């Protein structure tokens, strides 16, 4: 909104300087906005399918002393803007997520989550019954002000969260692996944040076991 006189009168109804557009002092960033929508992101249900081990995932593969990694898949959330009220400070115009079979995570924009305090990324996960020869690792990326500079803020290749998916007592064939996990940004005060889940297909070195081939996953942020 301009803070100097306009060169001509504006017709009624051509602009609105109330609520989230109100900025009488012309400040940057704007004042805290009003009447903003509830912050939420709804992701599509996707099937995570394993690729071969080459090329490797962006930040490498973990080491398993008794298992061999025979495939991997990477699911990445969008880059979330958890401080969208800092409007105009940097770009936040994208909305993307993906399952990567290549090392490129892609996208420098960010998805705004208005009123992000107390909200979490919630991931629902399911896999068809099979022997439990897989592993899941989680790592986060972030930056305090620039979505184009997000980088790992937890150690890579990530934290082993496989046990969270083994929800039954029978870890052999016939178990239904399904659960919902909640993820929140590491630390506090992070503006731009992304969550990555690295799925690994394993075969035991002594002896080789059947491996799962696909996972179903759906994520939301609210």
TIRO-2110 file (N, C-alpha, C; in Angstrom, 1 decimal):
// TIRO-2110
0.8, -1.2, 0.0, N, 1, A
0.0, 0.0, 0.0, CA, 1, A
0.9, 1.2, 0.0, C, 1, A
0.6, 2.2, -0.9, N, 2, A
1.4, 3.4, -1.0, CA, 2, A
1.2, 4.3, 0.2, C, 2, A
2.2, 5.0, 0.7, N, 3, A
2.1, 5.9, 1.8, CA, 3, A
2.1, 7.4, 1.3, C, 3, A
2.2, 7.6, -0.1, N, 4, A
2.1, 8.9, -0.7, CA, 4, A
0.8, 9.1, -1.4, C, 4, A
0.4, 10.3, -1.7, N, 5, A
-0.9, 10.6, -2.3, CA, 5, A
-0.9, 9.9, -3.7, C, 5, A
-2.0, 9.3, -4.0, N, 6, A
-2.2, 8.7, -5.3, CA, 6, A
-2.4, 9.8, -6.4, C, 6, A
-2.0, 9.5, -7.6, N, 7, A
-2.1, 10.6, -8.7, CA, 7, A
-3.5, 10.8, -9.2, C, 7, A
-4.4, 9.9, -8.7, N, 8, A
-5.8, 10.0, -9.2, CA, 8, A
-6.7, 9.4, -8.1, C, 8, A
-7.9, 9.7, -8.1, N, 9, A
-8.8, 9.1, -7.1, CA, 9, A
-9.1, 7.6, -7.4, C, 9, A
-9.2, 6.8, -6.4, N, 10, A
-9.5, 5.4, -6.7, CA, 10, A
-11.0, 5.2, -6.5, C, 10, A
-11.6, 4.5, -7.4, N, 11, A
-13.0, 4.2, -7.3, CA, 11, A
-13.3, 3.2, -6.1, C, 11, A
-14.5, 3.4, -5.6, N, 12, A
-14.9, 2.6, -4.5, CA, 12, A
-14.9, 1.1, -4.9, C, 12, A
-14.4, 0.3, -4.1, N, 13, A
-14.4, -1.2, -4.4, CA, 13, A
-13.2, -1.7, -5.2, C, 13, A
-12.3, -0.8, -5.6, N, 14, A
-11.2, -1.3, -6.4, CA, 14, A
-10.1, -1.9, -5.5, C, 14, A
-10.0, -1.5, -4.3, N, 15, A
-9.0, -2.1, -3.4, CA, 15, A
-9.6, -2.1, -2.0, C, 15, A
-8.9, -2.9, -1.2, N, 16, A
-9.3, -3.1, 0.2, CA, 16, A
-8.1, -3.0, 1.1, C, 16, A
-8.0, -2.1, 2.0, N, 17, A
-6.9, -1.9, 2.9, CA, 17, A
-7.2, -2.4, 4.3, C, 17, A
-8.1, -3.3, 4.5, N, 18, A
-8.5, -3.8, 5.8, CA, 18, A
-7.9, -5.2, 6.0, C, 18, A
-8.1, -5.7, 7.2, N, 19, A
-7.7, -7.1, 7.6, CA, 19, A
-6.2, -7.3, 7.2, C, 19, A
-6.0, -8.4, 6.4, N, 20, A
-4.6, -8.7, 6.1, CA, 20, A
-3.9, -7.7, 5.2, C, 20, A
-4.6, -6.8, 4.6, N, 21, A
-4.0, -5.8, 3.7, CA, 21, A
-3.7, -4.5, 4.4, C, 21, A
-4.1, -4.4, 5.6, N, 22, A
-3.9, -3.1, 6.3, CA, 22, A
-2.5, -2.8, 6.7, C, 22, A
-2.0, -1.7, 6.2, N, 23, A
-0.6, -1.3, 6.5, CA, 23, A
-0.5, 0.2, 6.4, C, 23, A
-1.1, 0.9, 7.4, N, 24, A
-1.1, 2.4, 7.3, CA, 24, A
0.2, 3.0, 7.3, C, 24, A
1.2, 2.4, 8.0, N, 25, A
2.5, 3.0, 8.1, CA, 25, A
3.5, 2.6, 6.9, C, 25, A
3.0, 1.7, 6.1, N, 26, A
3.8, 1.2, 4.9, CA, 26, A
5.1, 0.5, 5.4, C, 26, A
4.9, -0.3, 6.4, N, 27, A
6.1, -1.0, 7.0, CA, 27, A
6.4, -2.3, 6.2, C, 27, A
7.6, -2.7, 6.4, N, 28, A
8.1, -4.0, 5.8, CA, 28, A
8.9, -4.7, 6.8, C, 28, A
8.4, -5.9, 7.4, N, 29, A
7.2, -6.6, 7.0, CA, 29, A
5.9, -5.8, 7.4, C, 29, A
4.8, -6.3, 6.9, N, 30, A
3.5, -5.7, 7.3, CA, 30, A
3.2, -5.9, 8.7, C, 30, A
2.2, -5.2, 9.3, N, 31, A
1.7, -5.5, 10.6, CA, 31, A
1.2, -6.9, 10.6, C, 31, A
1.0, -7.4, 11.8, N, 32, A
0.4, -8.8, 11.9, CA, 32, A
-1.0, -8.7, 11.3, C, 32, A
-1.3, -9.7, 10.4, N, 33, A
-2.5, -9.6, 9.6, CA, 33, A
-3.7, -10.1, 10.4, C, 33, A
-4.9, -9.7, 10.0, N, 34, A
-6.1, -10.1, 10.6, CA, 34, A
-7.0, -10.9, 9.6, C, 34, A
-7.9, -11.7, 10.1, N, 35, A
-8.9, -12.4, 9.3, CA, 35, A
-8.2, -13.4, 8.3, C, 35, A
-7.1, -14.0, 8.7, N, 36, A
-6.4, -15.0, 7.9, CA, 36, A
-7.1, -16.4, 8.0, C, 36, A
-7.0, -17.2, 7.0, N, 37, A
-7.7, -18.5, 7.1, CA, 37, A
-6.9, -19.4, 8.0, C, 37, A
-7.5, -20.5, 8.4, N, 38, A
-6.9, -21.5, 9.2, CA, 38, A
-5.7, -22.1, 8.5, C, 38, A
-4.6, -22.2, 9.1, N, 39, A
-3.4, -22.8, 8.5, CA, 39, A
-3.5, -24.3, 8.3, C, 39, A
-3.5, -24.8, 7.1, N, 40, A
-3.5, -26.2, 6.9, CA, 40, A
-2.9, -26.5, 5.5, C, 40, A
-2.3, -27.7, 5.4, N, 41, A
-1.8, -28.2, 4.1, CA, 41, A
-2.3, -29.7, 4.0, C, 41, A
-2.9, -30.0, 2.9, N, 42, A
-3.5, -31.4, 2.7, CA, 42, A
-2.7, -32.0, 1.5, C, 42, A
-2.0, -33.1, 1.8, N, 43, A
-1.3, -33.8, 0.8, CA, 43, A
-2.1, -34.9, 0.2, C, 43, A
-1.8, -35.2, -1.1, N, 44, A
-2.4, -36.4, -1.7, CA, 44, A
-1.9, -37.7, -1.2, C, 44, A
-2.7, -38.7, -1.2, N, 45, A
-2.2, -40.0, -0.9, CA, 45, A
-1.3, -40.5, -2.0, C, 45, A
-0.1, -41.0, -1.7, N, 46, A
0.9, -41.4, -2.6, CA, 46, A
1.4, -42.8, -2.3, C, 46, A
1.9, -43.5, -3.4, N, 47, A
2.5, -44.8, -3.2, CA, 47, A
4.0, -44.6, -3.3, C, 47, A
4.7, -45.0, -2.3, N, 48, A
6.1, -44.9, -2.2, CA, 48, A
6.7, -46.2, -2.8, C, 48, A
7.3, -46.1, -3.9, N, 49, A
7.9, -47.3, -4.6, CA, 49, A
9.4, -47.2, -4.6, C, 49, A
10.1, -48.3, -4.3, N, 50, A
11.5, -48.3, -4.2, CA, 50, A
12.2, -48.3, -5.5, C, 50, A
13.3, -47.6, -5.6, N, 51, A
14.2, -47.5, -6.7, CA, 51, A
15.4, -48.3, -6.4, C, 51, A
16.3, -48.4, -7.4, N, 52, A
17.6, -49.1, -7.1, CA, 52, A
18.5, -48.3, -6.2, C, 52, A
19.6, -48.8, -5.8, N, 53, A
20.5, -48.1, -4.9, CA, 53, A
21.3, -47.0, -5.7, C, 53, A
21.3, -47.0, -7.0, N, 54, A
22.0, -46.0, -7.7, CA, 54, A
21.0, -45.2, -8.6, C, 54, A
21.1, -43.8, -8.6, N, 55, A
22.0, -43.0, -7.7, CA, 55, A
21.5, -43.1, -6.3, C, 55, A
22.4, -42.8, -5.3, N, 56, A
22.0, -42.8, -3.9, CA, 56, A
21.2, -41.6, -3.6, C, 56, A
20.5, -41.6, -2.4, N, 57, A
19.7, -40.5, -2.0, CA, 57, A
20.6, -39.2, -1.7, C, 57, A
20.0, -38.1, -1.6, N, 58, A
20.8, -36.8, -1.6, CA, 58, A
21.8, -36.8, -0.5, C, 58, A
21.5, -37.4, 0.7, N, 59, A
22.5, -37.3, 1.8, CA, 59, A
23.0, -38.7, 2.2, C, 59, A
23.0, -39.6, 1.3, N, 60, A
23.6, -40.9, 1.5, CA, 60, A
22.7, -41.9, 2.2, C, 60, A
23.3, -43.1, 2.4, N, 61, A
22.6, -44.2, 3.0, CA, 61, A
23.2, -44.5, 4.3, C, 61, A
22.4, -44.9, 5.3, N, 62, A
22.9, -45.4, 6.6, CA, 62, A
23.7, -46.7, 6.4, C, 62, A
24.5, -47.0, 7.4, N, 63, A
25.2, -48.2, 7.4, CA, 63, A
24.5, -49.3, 8.3, C, 63, A
24.4, -50.5, 7.7, N, 64, A
23.8, -51.6, 8.4, CA, 64, A
24.8, -52.7, 8.5, C, 64, A
25.2, -53.1, 9.6, N, 65, A
26.3, -54.2, 9.7, CA, 65, A
25.8, -55.5, 9.3, C, 65, A
24.5, -55.8, 9.4, N, 66, A
24.1, -57.2, 9.0, CA, 66, A
23.0, -57.2, 7.9, C, 66, A
22.8, -56.1, 7.2, N, 67, A
21.8, -56.0, 6.2, CA, 67, A
22.4, -55.3, 5.0, C, 67, A
21.8, -55.5, 3.8, N, 68, A
22.3, -54.9, 2.6, CA, 68, A
21.1, -54.1, 2.0, C, 68, A
21.3, -52.8, 1.7, N, 69, A
20.3, -51.9, 1.2, CA, 69, A
20.2, -52.2, -0.3, C, 69, A
19.0, -52.6, -0.7, N, 70, A
18.8, -53.0, -2.2, CA, 70, A
17.9, -52.0, -2.9, C, 70, A
17.4, -51.0, -2.2, N, 71, A
16.6, -50.0, -2.8, CA, 71, A
16.2, -48.9, -1.8, C, 71, A
15.8, -47.7, -2.4, N, 72, A
15.4, -46.6, -1.5, CA, 72, A
14.3, -45.8, -2.2, C, 72, A
13.6, -45.1, -1.4, N, 73, A
12.6, -44.1, -1.9, CA, 73, A
12.6, -42.9, -0.9, C, 73, A
12.4, -41.7, -1.4, N, 74, A
12.4, -40.6, -0.6, CA, 74, A
11.1, -39.8, -0.7, C, 74, A
10.4, -39.6, 0.4, N, 75, A
9.2, -38.7, 0.4, CA, 75, A
9.6, -37.4, 1.1, C, 75, A
9.3, -36.3, 0.4, N, 76, A
9.6, -35.0, 1.0, CA, 76, A
8.3, -34.1, 1.0, C, 76, A
8.1, -33.5, 2.2, N, 77, A
7.0, -32.6, 2.3, CA, 77, A
7.3, -31.3, 1.5, C, 77, A
6.4, -30.4, 1.3, N, 78, A
6.7, -29.1, 0.8, CA, 78, A
7.6, -28.4, 1.8, C, 78, A
8.2, -27.3, 1.4, N, 79, A
8.9, -26.4, 2.3, CA, 79, A
7.8, -25.6, 3.0, C, 79, A
7.6, -25.7, 4.3, N, 80, A
6.6, -24.9, 5.0, CA, 80, A
7.1, -23.6, 5.5, C, 80, A
6.3, -22.6, 5.3, N, 81, A
6.6, -21.3, 5.9, CA, 81, A
5.8, -21.2, 7.2, C, 81, A
6.5, -21.3, 8.4, N, 82, A
5.8, -21.3, 9.7, CA, 82, A
5.7, -19.9, 10.3, C, 82, A
6.2, -18.9, 9.6, N, 83, A
6.0, -17.5, 10.0, CA, 83, A
5.5, -16.7, 8.9, C, 83, A
4.4, -17.0, 8.3, N, 84, A
3.9, -16.4, 7.1, CA, 84, A
3.5, -14.9, 7.3, C, 84, A
3.3, -14.5, 8.6, N, 85, A
3.0, -13.1, 8.9, CA, 85, A
4.1, -12.2, 8.6, C, 85, A
5.3, -12.7, 8.3, N, 86, A
6.5, -11.9, 7.9, CA, 86, A
6.4, -11.7, 6.4, C, 86, A
5.3, -11.2, 5.9, N, 87, A
5.0, -11.1, 4.5, CA, 87, A
6.0, -10.1, 3.8, C, 87, A
6.4, -10.5, 2.6, N, 88, A
7.2, -9.6, 1.8, CA, 88, A
8.7, -9.7, 2.1, C, 88, A
9.1, -10.5, 3.2, N, 89, A
10.5, -10.6, 3.5, CA, 89, A
11.2, -11.5, 2.6, C, 89, A
10.5, -12.6, 2.2, N, 90, A
11.1, -13.6, 1.2, CA, 90, A
9.9, -14.3, 0.5, C, 90, A
10.3, -15.1, -0.5, N, 91, A
9.3, -15.7, -1.3, CA, 91, A
8.6, -16.9, -0.5, C, 91, A
7.3, -16.9, -0.7, N, 92, A
6.5, -18.1, -0.1, CA, 92, A
5.4, -18.4, -1.0, C, 92, A
5.6, -18.6, -2.3, N, 93, A
4.6, -18.7, -3.3, CA, 93, A
4.4, -20.1, -3.8, C, 93, A
5.1, -21.1, -3.3, N, 94, A
5.0, -22.5, -3.9, CA, 94, A
4.2, -23.4, -3.0, C, 94, A
3.8, -24.5, -3.6, N, 95, A
3.1, -25.6, -2.8, CA, 95, A
3.4, -26.9, -3.5, C, 95, A
4.4, -27.6, -3.0, N, 96, A
4.7, -28.8, -3.7, CA, 96, A
5.3, -29.9, -2.7, C, 96, A
5.1, -31.1, -3.0, N, 97, A
5.7, -32.2, -2.3, CA, 97, A
5.9, -33.3, -3.3, C, 97, A
6.6, -34.3, -2.9, N, 98, A
6.9, -35.3, -3.9, CA, 98, A
7.5, -36.6, -3.4, C, 98, A
7.5, -37.6, -4.2, N, 99, A
8.2, -38.9, -3.9, CA, 99, A
9.3, -38.9, -4.9, C, 99, A
10.6, -38.9, -4.4, N, 100, A
11.7, -38.7, -5.3, CA, 100, A
12.4, -40.0, -5.6, C, 100, A
12.5, -40.3, -6.9, N, 101, A
13.4, -41.3, -7.3, CA, 101, A
14.7, -40.8, -7.8, C, 101, A
14.9, -39.5, -7.7, N, 102, A
16.1, -38.8, -8.1, CA, 102, A
16.6, -38.0, -6.9, C, 102, A
17.8, -37.5, -6.9, N, 103, A
18.3, -36.8, -5.7, CA, 103, A
17.8, -35.4, -5.6, C, 103, A
17.0, -34.9, -6.5, N, 104, A
16.6, -33.5, -6.5, CA, 104, A
15.3, -33.4, -5.7, C, 104, A
15.4, -32.5, -4.6, N, 105, A
14.2, -32.3, -3.8, CA, 105, A
13.3, -31.2, -4.4, C, 105, A
13.9, -30.2, -5.0, N, 106, A
13.2, -29.3, -5.8, CA, 106, A
12.4, -28.3, -5.0, C, 106, A
12.3, -27.1, -5.6, N, 107, A
11.4, -26.1, -5.1, CA, 107, A
12.0, -25.2, -4.1, C, 107, A
11.9, -23.9, -4.3, N, 108, A
12.4, -22.9, -3.3, CA, 108, A
11.3, -22.1, -2.6, C, 108, A
10.1, -22.4, -3.1, N, 109, A
9.0, -21.7, -2.5, CA, 109, A
8.6, -22.3, -1.1, C, 109, A
7.5, -21.8, -0.5, N, 110, A
7.1, -22.3, 0.7, CA, 110, A
5.6, -22.2, 0.9, C, 110, A
5.0, -23.2, 1.6, N, 111, A
3.6, -23.3, 1.8, CA, 111, A
3.3, -22.6, 3.2, C, 111, A
2.5, -21.6, 3.2, N, 112, A
2.3, -20.9, 4.5, CA, 112, A
1.4, -21.7, 5.4, C, 112, A
1.7, -21.8, 6.7, N, 113, A
0.9, -22.4, 7.7, CA, 113, A
0.6, -21.3, 8.7, C, 113, A
-0.6, -20.7, 8.5, N, 114, A
-0.9, -19.6, 9.4, CA, 114, A
-1.2, -20.1, 10.8, C, 114, A
-0.8, -19.4, 11.8, N, 115, A
-1.0, -19.8, 13.2, CA, 115, A
-0.4, -21.2, 13.5, C, 115, A
0.8, -21.4, 13.1, N, 116, A
1.5, -22.7, 13.1, CA, 116, A
1.8, -23.2, 14.5, C, 116, A
1.7, -22.3, 15.5, N, 117, A
2.0, -22.8, 16.9, CA, 117, A
1.0, -23.9, 17.3, C, 117, A
1.6, -25.0, 17.7, N, 118, A
0.8, -26.1, 18.2, CA, 118, A
0.4, -27.1, 17.1, C, 118, A
0.6, -26.7, 15.8, N, 119, A
0.3, -27.6, 14.7, CA, 119, A
1.5, -28.5, 14.4, C, 119, A
1.2, -29.6, 13.8, N, 120, A
2.2, -30.6, 13.4, CA, 120, A
1.9, -31.2, 12.1, C, 120, A
3.0, -31.7, 11.4, N, 121, A
2.9, -32.5, 10.2, CA, 121, A
2.5, -33.9, 10.6, C, 121, A
1.4, -34.4, 10.1, N, 122, A
0.9, -35.7, 10.5, CA, 122, A
0.9, -36.6, 9.3, C, 122, A
1.6, -37.8, 9.4, N, 123, A
1.8, -38.7, 8.3, CA, 123, A
1.2, -40.0, 8.6, C, 123, A
0.2, -40.4, 7.8, N, 124, A
-0.5, -41.7, 7.9, CA, 124, A
0.2, -42.7, 6.9, C, 124, A
0.6, -43.8, 7.4, N, 125, A
1.4, -44.8, 6.7, CA, 125, A
0.8, -46.2, 6.7, C, 125, A
0.9, -46.9, 5.6, N, 126, A
0.4, -48.3, 5.6, CA, 126, A
1.2, -49.1, 4.6, C, 126, A
1.4, -50.3, 4.9, N, 127, A
2.1, -51.2, 4.0, CA, 127, A
1.4, -52.6, 4.0, C, 127, A
1.4, -53.2, 2.8, N, 128, A
0.7, -54.5, 2.7, CA, 128, A
1.5, -55.5, 3.6, C, 128, A
0.8, -56.6, 4.1, N, 129, A
1.5, -57.6, 4.9, CA, 129, A
2.7, -58.2, 4.1, C, 129, A
3.8, -58.3, 4.9, N, 130, A
5.1, -58.8, 4.3, CA, 130, A
6.1, -59.0, 5.4, C, 130, A
7.1, -59.7, 5.2, N, 131, A
8.2, -59.7, 6.2, CA, 131, A
8.8, -58.4, 6.4, C, 131, A
9.2, -58.0, 7.6, N, 132, A
9.6, -56.6, 7.9, CA, 132, A
11.0, -56.3, 7.5, C, 132, A
11.3, -56.5, 6.2, N, 133, A
12.7, -56.1, 5.8, CA, 133, A
12.7, -54.7, 5.2, C, 133, A
12.6, -53.8, 6.0, N, 134, A
12.7, -52.4, 5.6, CA, 134, A
13.1, -51.5, 6.7, C, 134, A
13.5, -50.3, 6.4, N, 135, A
13.9, -49.3, 7.5, CA, 135, A
13.4, -47.9, 7.0, C, 135, A
13.0, -47.1, 8.0, N, 136, A
12.6, -45.7, 7.7, CA, 136, A
13.4, -44.7, 8.5, C, 136, A
13.9, -43.8, 7.8, N, 137, A
14.7, -42.7, 8.5, CA, 137, A
14.1, -41.4, 8.2, C, 137, A
14.2, -40.5, 9.2, N, 138, A
13.6, -39.1, 9.1, CA, 138, A
14.7, -38.1, 9.3, C, 138, A
14.7, -37.1, 8.4, N, 139, A
15.6, -36.0, 8.7, CA, 139, A
14.9, -34.7, 8.2, C, 139, A
15.3, -33.6, 8.9, N, 140, A
14.6, -32.3, 8.6, CA, 140, A
15.6, -31.3, 8.0, C, 140, A
15.0, -30.4, 7.2, N, 141, A
15.7, -29.3, 6.6, CA, 141, A
15.1, -28.0, 7.0, C, 141, A
15.8, -27.0, 7.1, N, 142, A
15.2, -25.7, 7.5, CA, 142, A
16.2, -24.5, 7.3, C, 142, A
15.6, -23.3, 7.4, N, 143, A
16.4, -22.1, 7.4, CA, 143, A
15.6, -21.0, 8.1, C, 143, A
16.3, -20.1, 8.7, N, 144, A
15.6, -19.1, 9.6, CA, 144, A
14.9, -18.0, 8.7, C, 144, A
15.3, -17.8, 7.5, N, 145, A
14.7, -16.7, 6.7, CA, 145, A
14.7, -16.9, 5.2, C, 145, A
15.4, -17.8, 4.6, N, 146, A
15.5, -17.9, 3.2, CA, 146, A
15.1, -19.4, 2.7, C, 146, A
14.0, -19.5, 2.0, N, 147, A
13.6, -20.9, 1.6, CA, 147, A
14.6, -21.5, 0.6, C, 147, A
15.3, -20.7, -0.1, N, 148, A
16.3, -21.2, -1.1, CA, 148, A
17.5, -21.8, -0.5, C, 148, A
17.7, -21.6, 0.8, N, 149, A
18.9, -22.0, 1.5, CA, 149, A
18.6, -23.1, 2.6, C, 149, A
17.5, -23.8, 2.5, N, 150, A
17.2, -24.8, 3.5, CA, 150, A
18.3, -25.9, 3.4, C, 150, A
18.7, -26.4, 4.5, N, 151, A
19.7, -27.4, 4.6, CA, 151, A
19.4, -28.3, 5.8, C, 151, A
20.0, -29.5, 5.9, N, 152, A
19.7, -30.4, 7.0, CA, 152, A
20.0, -29.7, 8.4, C, 152, A
19.0, -29.8, 9.2, N, 153, A
19.1, -29.3, 10.6, CA, 153, A
19.1, -30.4, 11.6, C, 153, A
18.9, -31.7, 11.1, N, 154, A
19.2, -32.9, 11.9, CA, 154, A
20.2, -33.7, 11.2, C, 154, A
20.9, -34.6, 11.9, N, 155, A
22.0, -35.3, 11.2, CA, 155, A
21.4, -36.2, 10.1, C, 155, A
22.2, -36.4, 9.1, N, 156, A
21.9, -37.2, 8.0, CA, 156, A
22.7, -38.5, 8.0, C, 156, A
22.2, -39.6, 7.4, N, 157, A
21.0, -39.7, 6.7, CA, 157, A
19.7, -39.6, 7.5, C, 157, A
19.7, -39.5, 8.8, N, 158, A
18.5, -39.3, 9.6, CA, 158, A
18.4, -40.1, 10.8, C, 158, A
17.3, -40.0, 11.5, N, 159, A
17.0, -40.7, 12.7, CA, 159, A
16.2, -42.0, 12.3, C, 159, A
16.6, -43.1, 12.8, N, 160, A
15.9, -44.4, 12.5, CA, 160, A
14.6, -44.4, 13.3, C, 160, A
13.4, -44.4, 12.5, N, 161, A
12.1, -44.4, 13.2, CA, 161, A
11.3, -45.7, 12.8, C, 161, A
12.1, -46.7, 12.3, N, 162, A
11.4, -47.9, 11.8, CA, 162, A
10.5, -48.5, 12.9, C, 162, A
11.0, -48.5, 14.1, N, 163, A
10.2, -49.2, 15.2, CA, 163, A
8.8, -48.6, 15.3, C, 163, A
8.6, -47.4, 15.0, N, 164, A
7.3, -46.8, 15.1, CA, 164, A
6.3, -47.4, 14.1, C, 164, A
6.7, -48.1, 13.1, N, 165, A
5.8, -48.7, 12.1, CA, 165, A
5.5, -50.2, 12.5, C, 165, A
6.3, -50.8, 13.4, N, 166, A
6.1, -52.2, 13.7, CA, 166, A
5.1, -52.2, 14.8, C, 166, A
3.8, -52.2, 14.4, N, 167, A
2.7, -51.9, 15.4, CA, 167, A
2.1, -53.2, 16.0, C, 167, A
2.5, -54.4, 15.5, N, 168, A
1.9, -55.6, 16.0, CA, 168, A
3.0, -56.4, 16.7, C, 168, A
2.5, -57.6, 17.3, N, 169, A
3.5, -58.5, 18.0, CA, 169, A
4.1, -59.5, 17.0, C, 169, A
3.4, -59.8, 15.9, N, 170, A
3.9, -60.7, 15.0, CA, 170, A
4.7, -60.0, 13.9, C, 170, A
6.0, -60.1, 13.9, N, 171, A
6.8, -59.3, 13.0, CA, 171, A
7.1, -60.2, 11.7, C, 171, A
6.4, -61.2, 11.5, N, 172, A
6.6, -62.0, 10.4, CA, 172, A
5.6, -61.7, 9.3, C, 172, A
5.4, -62.6, 8.3, N, 173, A
4.4, -62.4, 7.3, CA, 173, A
3.0, -62.3, 7.9, C, 173, A
2.2, -61.4, 7.3, N, 174, A
0.8, -61.3, 7.8, CA, 174, A
0.6, -60.1, 8.6, C, 174, A
1.6, -59.4, 9.1, N, 175, A
1.4, -58.2, 9.9, CA, 175, A
1.0, -57.0, 9.0, C, 175, A
0.0, -56.2, 9.4, N, 176, A
-0.3, -55.0, 8.7, CA, 176, A
0.4, -53.9, 9.4, C, 176, A
1.3, -53.2, 8.6, N, 177, A
2.0, -52.1, 9.1, CA, 177, A
1.3, -50.8, 8.8, C, 177, A
0.7, -50.2, 9.9, N, 178, A
0.0, -49.0, 9.7, CA, 178, A
0.0, -48.2, 10.9, C, 178, A
0.3, -46.9, 10.8, N, 179, A
0.4, -46.0, 11.9, CA, 179, A
0.3, -44.6, 11.5, C, 179, A
0.1, -43.6, 12.4, N, 180, A
0.2, -42.2, 12.1, CA, 180, A
1.2, -41.6, 13.0, C, 180, A
2.2, -40.9, 12.5, N, 181, A
3.2, -40.2, 13.2, CA, 181, A
3.1, -38.7, 13.1, C, 181, A
3.4, -38.0, 14.1, N, 182, A
3.4, -36.5, 14.1, CA, 182, A
4.8, -36.0, 14.1, C, 182, A
5.1, -35.0, 13.3, N, 183, A
6.4, -34.4, 13.2, CA, 183, A
6.3, -32.9, 13.5, C, 183, A
7.2, -32.4, 14.3, N, 184, A
7.3, -30.9, 14.5, CA, 184, A
8.7, -30.5, 14.3, C, 184, A
8.9, -29.2, 13.9, N, 185, A
10.2, -28.7, 13.6, CA, 185, A
11.2, -28.9, 14.7, C, 185, A
12.4, -29.3, 14.4, N, 186, A
13.5, -29.4, 15.3, CA, 186, A
13.8, -28.0, 15.9, C, 186, A
13.9, -28.0, 17.2, N, 187, A
14.2, -26.7, 17.9, CA, 187, A
13.0, -25.8, 17.9, C, 187, A
13.2, -24.5, 17.9, N, 188, A
12.1, -23.5, 17.9, CA, 188, A
12.5, -22.3, 17.1, C, 188, A
11.5, -21.6, 16.6, N, 189, A
11.8, -20.3, 15.9, CA, 189, A
12.2, -20.5, 14.4, C, 189, A
12.1, -21.8, 13.9, N, 190, A
12.5, -22.0, 12.5, CA, 190, A
11.3, -21.5, 11.6, C, 190, A
11.7, -20.7, 10.6, N, 191, A
10.7, -20.2, 9.7, CA, 191, A
10.4, -21.2, 8.6, C, 191, A
11.4, -21.6, 7.8, N, 192, A
11.2, -22.5, 6.7, CA, 192, A
11.6, -23.9, 7.1, C, 192, A
10.8, -24.9, 6.9, N, 193, A
11.0, -26.3, 7.4, CA, 193, A
10.5, -27.3, 6.4, C, 193, A
11.2, -28.4, 6.3, N, 194, A
10.8, -29.5, 5.4, CA, 194, A
11.1, -30.8, 6.1, C, 194, A
10.2, -31.8, 6.0, N, 195, A
10.4, -33.1, 6.6, CA, 195, A
10.6, -34.1, 5.5, C, 195, A
11.6, -35.0, 5.7, N, 196, A
12.0, -36.0, 4.7, CA, 196, A
11.9, -37.4, 5.3, C, 196, A
11.3, -38.3, 4.6, N, 197, A
11.3, -39.7, 5.1, CA, 197, A
12.0, -40.6, 4.0, C, 197, A
13.1, -41.2, 4.5, N, 198, A
13.9, -42.1, 3.6, CA, 198, A
13.5, -43.5, 3.9, C, 198, A
12.9, -44.2, 2.9, N, 199, A
12.5, -45.6, 3.0, CA, 199, A
13.6, -46.4, 2.4, C, 199, A
14.0, -47.5, 3.1, N, 200, A
15.1, -48.4, 2.6, CA, 200, A
14.5, -49.8, 2.5, C, 200, A
14.8, -50.5, 1.4, N, 201, A
14.5, -51.9, 1.3, CA, 201, A
15.8, -52.7, 1.6, C, 201, A
15.6, -53.6, 2.5, N, 202, A
16.8, -54.3, 3.1, CA, 202, A
16.7, -55.8, 2.8, C, 202, A
17.9, -56.4, 2.7, N, 203, A
18.0, -57.9, 2.6, CA, 203, A
19.0, -58.3, 3.6, C, 203, A
18.7, -59.3, 4.4, N, 204, A
19.6, -59.7, 5.4, CA, 204, A
20.8, -60.5, 4.7, C, 204, A
22.0, -60.3, 5.2, N, 205, A
23.1, -61.0, 4.6, CA, 205, A
23.1, -62.4, 4.9, C, 205, A
22.4, -62.8, 6.0, N, 206, A
22.4, -64.3, 6.4, CA, 206, A
21.1, -64.7, 7.0, C, 206, A
20.2, -65.2, 6.1, N, 207, A
20.2, -65.2, 4.7, CA, 207, A
19.4, -64.1, 4.1, C, 207, A
19.2, -64.0, 2.8, N, 208, A
18.4, -63.0, 2.2, CA, 208, A
16.9, -63.2, 2.5, C, 208, A
16.1, -62.1, 2.7, N, 209, A
14.7, -62.3, 3.0, CA, 209, A
13.9, -61.5, 1.9, C, 209, A
12.6, -61.9, 1.8, N, 210, A
11.8, -61.1, 0.9, CA, 210, A
11.7, -59.7, 1.4, C, 210, A
11.5, -58.8, 0.5, N, 211, A
11.4, -57.4, 0.8, CA, 211, A
10.1, -56.8, 0.4, C, 211, A
9.6, -55.8, 1.2, N, 212, A
8.4, -55.1, 0.7, CA, 212, A
8.7, -54.3, -0.5, C, 212, A
7.6, -54.0, -1.3, N, 213, A
7.9, -53.3, -2.5, CA, 213, A
7.2, -51.9, -2.5, C, 213, A
6.1, -51.7, -1.8, N, 214, A
5.5, -50.4, -1.8, CA, 214, A
4.9, -50.0, -0.4, C, 214, A
4.8, -48.7, -0.2, N, 215, A
4.1, -48.2, 1.0, CA, 215, A
3.1, -47.2, 0.5, C, 215, A
2.0, -47.0, 1.2, N, 216, A
1.1, -45.9, 1.0, CA, 216, A
1.2, -44.9, 2.1, C, 216, A
1.2, -43.6, 1.7, N, 217, A
1.5, -42.6, 2.6, CA, 217, A
0.6, -41.4, 2.3, C, 217, A
0.1, -40.7, 3.3, N, 218, A
-0.7, -39.5, 3.2, CA, 218, A
-0.3, -38.6, 4.3, C, 218, A
-0.1, -37.3, 4.0, N, 219, A
0.4, -36.3, 5.0, CA, 219, A
-0.5, -35.1, 5.0, C, 219, A
-0.7, -34.5, 6.2, N, 220, A
-1.4, -33.2, 6.4, CA, 220, A
-0.6, -32.4, 7.4, C, 220, A
-0.8, -31.1, 7.3, N, 221, A
-0.2, -30.2, 8.4, CA, 221, A
-1.4, -29.4, 8.9, C, 221, A
-1.7, -29.7, 10.2, N, 222, A
-2.7, -28.8, 10.9, CA, 222, A
-2.5, -28.9, 12.4, C, 222, A
END
